[in-house]
């Protein structure tokens, strides 16, 4: 046993399982993986801002090690105890070993991480100790939270409408109406739940809320998006009102509870493909100093990191140790934090082996797909990586849904008026059968989106022909050059009424397309009110009004907000497609009556220079018929309506009309009298022939 002056703290060997810091009846059990370490020291600190430990334990490799796990039980400590490790071992980068006994390390299984007021990222990079300025782990007791009997909504994929949002940016703007202390926090999002509910979304997809390093950014800037994880279990402390790692846990759980109470699911954007430790010149926070080669893909010839993520390092996700950690982290977020699903950033990285080669049967992805604890969650893959591995349509597994980048590009191209876009556009609105039918995938496997956090906002997509990323400090070299955007005559904001009307119409065209298409729709934060980033299509380091949701737009673009709300209502009620939950996309398309039209019924123009298309869809259960006209041509066109039998056509949507005539509820849709209809250039019309049983 060991004692510290003035404290009745002592230790005994402990157990290797579970990993991390686990609260027991008499204290805390610590367990850490490090195969090649020669020395492990556990430090205990009085507070998050302490610059030196009040007590340290050197683990004996005979008493405190079993296999490759080091462990220790410390009595009479508990919730809130601050700790860190020092680990010594070989320095052989070419062999994947980068032990550095001068640096303190956080626990990779930390459920809370403290930066403290003395934190310095640079001190974790250069030579010398960083005991005073390094981040530290905090022991957490998760048992006290009151969930108040709330239950997960568990919406079917047929009902799901996703809203991708940034926790900080959602309420940081002074116009949010949220109390200043709550702006940019989980609590601020809680204040805005009525808005989310009225919008008609069923799930929020939160950009990374796992603890990340805001200093992992170019000099003088901050990492705003959060794709720079420190570890996979802790909640980002700055998203709490108190800016405290323990308070953040309670505040996040409260957000999940209140969203569930409002019947809204919580999906986390998780980053398992790289970490904030960067490349060979980056800091040592945790994984590098524990067992570098187990956590990262390393070139055994020169010790350099593979960079399939584009962020300096690539996680060795199919190594048994990291694979177990990722599964443990997912279990933690589902069982303890009660989230409903995950979007996996650059998920194709997780299909690579320890040499970086794509695997036919990647163990991690199959483990996630078949895991019983994760069986009720929604899982979404960004099915590509930064090194060119593009797996949209071929991603492994039965349950995985995929961000469909081809949907984004083809819908943008069609509405911009590009040649050769008709056939791809038709496929995208039918759930992309050219991509998903061959493997008998679900009709909801395609996650359809026009815009996401990465790229132009919807407003900027129709306001800028070029990116304007000068504020990022990289001479406008960063960000994608392939945007399929158009400014329609003026670069940026304009007072020209005709240009502004066309931009507004194009926004409605693309949102209506998104919410009518077969698949799972995702709306990017603020697109429903034309949020702008001033032409910046890579605002990862812009924690300011460039990125924040400006709530004045809710009034300025009230017509757009109303349009999205009613489109979500139409999607939920017409057509009702719950019957296709357990059918493949090909089976659904075989059972739905689909006919293509042009200016005349049953005469579609599939030529390369065609810019208009119409379709009718007869639902096999309700027998309602939808007639959708998409005119991406710049001049008006006259369409002859198809025969609807003994039923009348009713006008649901006409994006060329001003609000409130641009969209109606199904019950209020006016009857249309006439055999033809004039469709304004670059506009969309949706009509419905209601069944007699309605």
KAZI-V759426 format. One record per backbone hydrogen bond with DSSP energy under -0.5 kcal/mol. CO is the residue of the C=O (numbers start at 1). NH is the residue of the N-H. E is the energy in kcal/mol with one decimal. If there is no record, write none. Layout:
co,nh,e
CO,NH,E
CO,NH,E
//
This chain:
co,nh,e
4,7,-2.0
7,4,-0.9
7,9,-1.7
10,75,-3.2
12,73,-2.9
20,22,-0.6
20,31,-1.5
21,23,-0.5
22,29,-2.8
26,76,-3.1
27,24,-3.5
28,74,-2.9
29,22,-2.8
30,72,-2.2
31,20,-2.3
32,70,-3.3
36,90,-0.5
39,88,-2.6
40,59,-2.7
41,43,-0.5
41,86,-2.1
42,57,-3.0
43,84,-1.7
44,54,-2.2
44,55,-1.3
45,82,-0.8
47,50,-1.0
55,44,-2.9
57,42,-3.0
57,59,-0.6
59,40,-0.5
59,61,-0.5
60,64,-3.7
64,71,-2.4
66,69,-2.0
68,34,-2.6
69,66,-2.4
70,32,-2.9
72,30,-3.4
73,12,-1.9
73,75,-0.5
74,28,-2.6
74,77,-0.5
78,81,-2.2
81,139,-2.8
82,45,-2.6
83,137,-2.7
84,43,-3.1
85,105,-3.3
86,41,-2.7
87,100,-0.6
88,38,-2.8
88,39,-1.4
90,92,-0.8
90,99,-1.6
92,95,-2.0
92,97,-2.2
93,96,-1.8
96,98,-0.5
96,293,-1.8
97,92,-1.5
100,103,-1.6
102,130,-1.1
103,87,-0.5
105,85,-2.7
107,110,-2.3
108,232,-0.6
111,235,-0.7
112,138,-2.0
114,136,-2.8
116,119,-1.2
120,124,-0.5
121,124,-1.5
122,125,-1.6
122,126,-2.2
124,284,-2.1
130,134,-1.6
133,120,-2.0
136,114,-3.2
137,83,-2.7
138,111,-0.5
139,80,-2.9
140,142,-0.6
142,145,-0.7
145,147,-0.7
147,150,-2.1
156,159,-1.0
156,160,-0.7
160,521,-0.6
161,202,-2.2
161,203,-1.6
162,164,-0.5
162,523,-3.1
163,205,-2.5
164,525,-2.2
165,167,-0.5
165,207,-2.7
166,170,-1.8
167,171,-0.6
168,171,-1.0
168,172,-1.1
169,549,-2.7
173,176,-2.4
174,177,-0.9
179,182,-1.5
179,183,-0.8
180,183,-0.9
182,185,-1.3
182,188,-0.6
185,189,-1.7
186,190,-1.9
187,191,-1.7
188,192,-0.8
189,192,-1.1
190,193,-1.6
192,195,-0.6
192,196,-1.9
193,197,-2.8
194,198,-2.3
195,199,-1.9
196,200,-1.0
196,201,-1.1
197,200,-0.6
202,265,-2.9
203,163,-2.2
204,206,-0.7
204,267,-3.0
205,165,-2.5
206,269,-2.4
209,236,-3.0
211,230,-3.1
211,231,-0.8
212,214,-0.7
213,216,-1.7
214,223,-3.1
215,217,-2.1
218,221,-2.3
222,224,-1.0
226,228,-1.9
228,213,-1.7
229,276,-2.6
234,211,-2.1
236,239,-1.5
237,240,-1.8
239,186,-2.8
240,243,-0.9
244,248,-2.2
245,249,-0.8
246,250,-1.4
247,251,-2.5
248,252,-2.5
249,253,-2.4
250,254,-2.2
251,255,-2.0
252,256,-2.5
253,257,-2.7
254,258,-2.6
255,259,-2.5
256,260,-2.5
257,261,-2.1
258,262,-1.3
259,264,-2.9
260,263,-1.9
265,204,-2.6
265,267,-0.5
266,340,-2.9
266,341,-0.9
267,206,-2.7
268,270,-0.9
268,343,-3.0
270,272,-0.6
270,345,-2.5
273,315,-2.7
275,278,-1.1
279,282,-2.1
283,285,-0.6
285,106,-2.1
287,290,-1.1
287,291,-1.8
288,98,-0.6
288,292,-0.8
291,294,-2.1
291,295,-1.0
292,295,-0.7
292,296,-2.0
295,316,-2.2
296,298,-0.7
297,306,-2.6
298,300,-0.6
299,303,-3.0
304,299,-3.2
307,310,-0.6
308,386,-1.9
308,387,-0.6
314,297,-2.5
315,317,-1.8
316,319,-2.2
319,323,-3.1
320,324,-1.9
321,325,-1.9
322,326,-2.6
323,327,-2.0
324,328,-2.8
325,329,-2.7
326,330,-2.5
327,331,-2.6
328,332,-2.3
329,333,-2.4
330,334,-1.8
331,335,-3.2
332,336,-2.3
332,337,-1.4
333,339,-2.3
340,378,-1.9
341,268,-2.3
342,344,-0.5
342,380,-2.8
343,270,-2.5
343,345,-0.7
344,347,-1.0
344,382,-2.1
346,349,-1.9
347,350,-1.3
348,351,-1.6
349,352,-1.8
351,359,-2.7
353,356,-2.0
357,353,-2.5
359,362,-0.5
362,366,-2.0
363,367,-2.5
364,368,-2.3
365,369,-2.2
366,370,-2.1
367,371,-0.9
368,371,-0.5
372,375,-0.8
374,377,-1.9
378,342,-2.5
379,401,-2.1
380,344,-3.2
381,383,-1.2
381,403,-2.8
382,347,-1.2
382,348,-0.9
382,384,-2.4
383,391,-3.5
384,348,-0.9
385,388,-1.2
388,390,-1.1
389,385,-0.9
389,391,-0.6
391,394,-1.9
391,395,-0.9
401,381,-3.2
402,447,-3.4
403,405,-1.1
404,407,-0.5
404,408,-1.5
405,409,-2.1
406,410,-2.6
407,411,-2.4
408,412,-1.9
409,413,-2.4
410,414,-2.1
411,415,-2.2
412,416,-1.7
413,417,-0.8
413,418,-2.6
414,417,-1.1
418,421,-0.9
421,425,-1.9
422,426,-2.3
423,427,-2.0
424,428,-2.2
425,429,-1.9
426,430,-0.7
427,430,-0.7
427,432,-2.6
427,433,-0.5
428,431,-1.5
429,518,-2.0
432,435,-1.6
432,436,-2.4
433,437,-1.9
436,441,-1.9
437,440,-1.9
441,585,-3.2
442,445,-1.5
445,402,-3.2
445,447,-0.7
446,448,-0.9
446,520,-2.9
447,404,-2.4
448,522,-2.0
453,455,-0.9
457,461,-1.9
458,462,-0.9
459,462,-0.8
460,463,-0.9
460,464,-1.8
461,486,-2.1
463,492,-3.4
469,472,-1.9
469,474,-0.5
470,473,-1.7
474,477,-2.2
481,483,-1.1
487,490,-1.1
490,492,-0.8
495,497,-0.6
496,500,-2.4
497,501,-2.6
498,502,-1.9
499,503,-2.4
500,504,-2.3
501,505,-2.2
502,506,-2.6
503,507,-2.2
504,508,-1.9
505,509,-2.7
506,510,-2.3
507,511,-2.2
508,512,-2.8
509,513,-2.2
510,514,-2.4
511,515,-2.3
512,516,-1.0
513,516,-0.7
513,517,-1.7
519,521,-0.6
520,448,-1.9
521,162,-2.6
522,450,-0.5
523,164,-2.5
524,527,-2.5
526,529,-1.8
526,531,-2.1
527,530,-1.0
531,459,-0.6
533,536,-1.8
535,468,-2.9
535,537,-0.6
537,455,-0.5
538,540,-1.0
539,542,-1.5
540,224,-2.7
540,225,-1.5
541,222,-0.7
541,543,-0.8
542,544,-1.6
544,547,-1.5
544,548,-1.9
548,550,-0.6
549,551,-0.9
550,553,-1.9
551,554,-1.0
552,555,-0.7
552,556,-2.1
553,557,-3.0
555,558,-1.2
557,561,-2.0
558,562,-2.6
559,563,-2.0
560,564,-2.3
561,565,-2.4
562,566,-2.4
563,567,-2.3
564,568,-2.3
565,569,-1.6
566,570,-2.6
567,571,-2.5
568,572,-1.9
569,573,-1.7
570,574,-2.9
575,577,-0.6
577,580,-2.0
578,581,-1.7
580,583,-1.7
583,443,-0.7
584,588,-2.3
585,589,-2.5
586,590,-1.5
587,591,-1.3
588,591,-0.6
588,592,-1.4
592,594,-0.8
593,618,-2.7
595,616,-2.4
597,614,-2.0
599,640,-2.9
600,598,-2.1
600,603,-1.6
604,606,-0.8
607,610,-1.6
608,420,-3.6
611,632,-2.6
613,630,-3.1
614,597,-3.2
615,628,-2.9
616,595,-2.2
617,619,-0.6
617,626,-2.4
618,593,-2.0
619,623,-1.5
624,619,-2.3
625,689,-2.9
626,617,-2.2
627,687,-2.8
628,615,-2.2
629,631,-0.6
629,685,-2.2
630,613,-2.1
630,632,-0.7
631,682,-0.5
631,683,-1.6
633,682,-1.8
637,639,-0.5
637,679,-3.3
639,641,-0.5
639,677,-2.3
644,647,-1.2
648,690,-0.6
649,672,-3.3
650,652,-0.7
650,688,-2.5
651,670,-0.6
652,664,-2.1
653,686,-2.2
654,657,-2.0
658,661,-1.7
660,663,-0.8
662,654,-2.4
665,669,-1.0
670,651,-2.6
671,673,-0.6
672,674,-0.6
675,641,-2.9
677,639,-2.6
677,679,-0.5
678,680,-0.6
679,637,-2.3
680,683,-0.5
683,631,-2.6
684,655,-2.3
685,629,-3.1
686,652,-2.3
686,653,-2.1
687,627,-2.6
688,650,-2.1
688,690,-0.7
689,625,-2.0
691,694,-1.6
//
